[in-house]
Amino acid sequence: MIAIPATPSYKPGQVLNYQCALSALSSDPQDGGWQPLGGKPKTASLQVSPTLSPITGTFTW
């Protein structure tokens, strides 16, 4: 989902980039909160293998 302001600064035909990465909500009392999955997370339970790469792309406005 992409939030679009009422008066966007984008012009028709402009190419925009996006990036999407997965994260998880941890209830750990010391390191709780949203954390990325994979890589080197603060919480071992959020470690996944292989490490997830963000999804990137472009679209024309």
C-alpha positions in Angstrom: 0.0 0.0 0.0 1.4 3.4 -0.9 -0.1 6.5 0.7 -0.5 9.3 -1.8 -0.9 12.9 -0.7 -3.9 15.0 -1.9 -1.6 17.1 -3.9 1.4 14.9 -4.8 4.6 16.5 -6.0 4.9 13.8 -8.7 4.3 14.7 -12.3 2.5 12.4 -14.8 5.0 10.1 -16.6 7.5 10.4 -13.8 9.2 7.1 -12.9 9.2 6.4 -9.1 11.2 3.8 -7.2 9.9 1.6 -4.4 11.4 -0.8 -1.9 9.6 -3.3 0.3 11.2 -5.3 3.1 9.6 -7.8 5.5 9.7 -7.2 9.2 8.2 -8.8 12.3 6.9 -7.4 15.6 8.8 -8.8 18.6 7.4 -8.7 22.1 10.9 -9.1 23.7 10.9 -7.0 26.8 14.4 -5.7 26.0 14.4 -5.4 22.2 10.7 -5.4 21.3 9.2 -3.6 18.4 9.4 -3.9 14.6 12.6 -5.6 13.4 13.7 -6.7 9.9 13.6 -10.4 9.2 16.9 -12.0 8.3 20.4 -10.4 8.4 21.4 -9.8 12.0 18.2 -9.1 14.0 18.4 -8.2 17.7 16.2 -11.2 18.5 17.4 -14.7 17.4 13.9 -15.9 16.7 13.7 -13.4 13.8 16.7 -14.9 12.1 15.8 -16.5 8.8 17.9 -18.3 6.2 18.6 -17.4 3.5 18.6 -13.8 4.3 15.7 -12.0 2.6 16.5 -9.2 0.2 14.2 -6.2 -0.1 11.9 -6.2 -3.2 12.6 -3.2 -5.3 11.1 -1.8 -8.5 9.8 1.2 -10.4 6.5 2.4 -11.8 5.4 5.2 -13.9 3.1 7.7 -12.2 
